[in-house]
Amino acid sequence: MAVSTPSPAAPVRSDLESIFRSAYPRVVSVAARVLGSRNEAEDVAQEVFLSFGRSSVPAGEAMGWLSVAAAHTALNHIRSGKRRAAREQAVRGDGVAPDIADAVAARDERAQVRAALSRLPRKQAVALVLRHSGLSYAEVAAALDLSPSSVGTTVRRAESALRKELNRHAPSE
């Protein structure tokens, strides 16, 4: 049985395995914060590392690049999944058993936050996700090409914009 090797048109980085081993947990964590699902986050991580494997990003910038790519890719998954979610909601209907009402309410709140996050300007959304994923101000600054002193302002503006989005799209009772 022949072993498949990458084509010459798409060379794979020689440092991919070592970077993958060190960065995978953070990439999955960033994506999971956006998506709320570890399984979906692992799918996003695969996409991110496939792209990274063919990139020329310097190894020293890998963690920031991978974190931003994870946030961007996860946000893209949210945006592309909105139609699917609407179809699923239509199929489920409105009948909710009282014993699962709290779980449904919590899931709906998380879905509202994710939807609001997807409506923010990309740089704000990514800064918010990266910061709340545990990256330091310096790491967020490096990943988004900002000055470290502007990260706090960007994150606060993103939080404010997120609150406004949540209030604007809050269901009326």
N, C-alpha and C positions, 0 to 999 in steps of 0.2 A: 504494500500500500504506500503510495507516494505521500510525502508530507508537503502540505501547502506552505508556500513561502510568500511573503509580501511581494507585490509587483514592483519593478523598479520605479514606476511612476509615483508610487506612494510609499516611500521609505519610512520605516518606523524608527523612532528615536532609540538610541542604545541605552539611554538612562531611564526609559519608560518604567521598567519593573521597579527600580528603587524609588522613583518618585511616586508611582502608584501605591506601593506599600506604605509610604509615609503619609501620603495625602488623601488616600481613599476615605478614611473615617471623617475627615473634615468635609470633603466634597459631599458625601452622603448626608452629613449633618446639615449643611447649608441647604441642600435640596429638600431635605425632610422638613426643615423649618418653613419653607415656602409651600410645599405640597401637603404636609400633614400625613404622609404615608411613607414608611421606610421602603416598602416594595417599589413604589414609584420613584423614590429618591435613588434607589439602586439602579433603576433603569436610566435615570438621568446621568448618574455617575458613569455608566458605561458609555453613553453618548459623549460625555465630556472628555473621558480619557481616550476615546477613539479620535476625537478632534485633536487633543493634545499630542497624541502619539505621532501625528503627521505634521505637527507645528514646528516652528523654529524658535519657540519661546525659550529664552535662556533658563537653565535649571534654577538659578537663583531667584527668578521671578515666577517660578512654577506655582507655588502655593497661592499667590495672589491671583494669577491668571485662572487657575482652576476654581478658586472660590467664586470669582466673578462669573465664569462660564457656567458654574453650577446654578447660580442664582438666575442668570439670564435664561438658561435652558429650562429651569423649573417654571419660571414665569411664562415662557412660551408654551409649556405644557398646560398651564392653567388657562391661558387664552384660547388655545386650540381645543380644550376640553369643555368649554362652556356649552357648546351645542349638544354634546353628548350628555352632559349633566341635565340639560333641559329635557331631553328625550327620556332620560331615566326617571326624572321627576314626574313627567306626564304618565309614564307607565305605572309608577308606584301608587299614584293617587293620593288622597288625603286621609285615608283611614289609618290612624296611629293608635296603637294599643296604649292604654294609660301607664302600664308598667315600663315602657321604654320612652316615655315622653321626655324625660330629662336627657337621655342619651341623644335623642333626635334634636332637641333644642341645642345641646352643646355642639353637635355636628353642624347644625345650621349656622351657629355663630362662627365657627371656624371657617365655614364656607364663605360667609359674608366677609370675613377679614381677608381671606385669600382673594376674593373677587375685588374688594376695594384696593388691595395691594397691587393687583394687576392693572388697575386704572391709574396708578400714580405714574409720574414721569420715571422712566427706566432708571436713571441714575439715583433718584431718591429711593425707589423701591429696593434697588440692589444695596445701597448704603445701609438701609434699615435692616434688611435681611442679614447682611454680613455682620453688622454690629451686634445684632441680637443672636447671632450664631456663635458669638464668643471671640470674634476677631478684635484685636486692639485697634485704637485709633490709627496707629502707625500702619498696621496691616491693611485697614480699610483705605487709608490714604494712598498707600502704594498700589493697591488693587484698582482703585478708581482714578488714579492720577490726580489726586487732590492734595492740598497741603494738610498736614495733620491738624492744624488749627481750624480748618474749615469742616472737618468731619463732624464735630459736635453740632455745628450749625446745620449742616446738611441733614443729619439724623433728626434733630429737633423739628426741622421744617417737614421732613418726611412723616414724622409722627403726627404733626398737626394736620398735614394733608390727609393722612390716613383717617384720623378722627373725623374730618370734614366729609370724606367719602363715605364713611360708615354712617354718619348722621344723615347725609343726603339720600342714601339708598336704604335707610332703615325702613323695615316694613311698618305700615301704619296699622295700629291696633284698634 
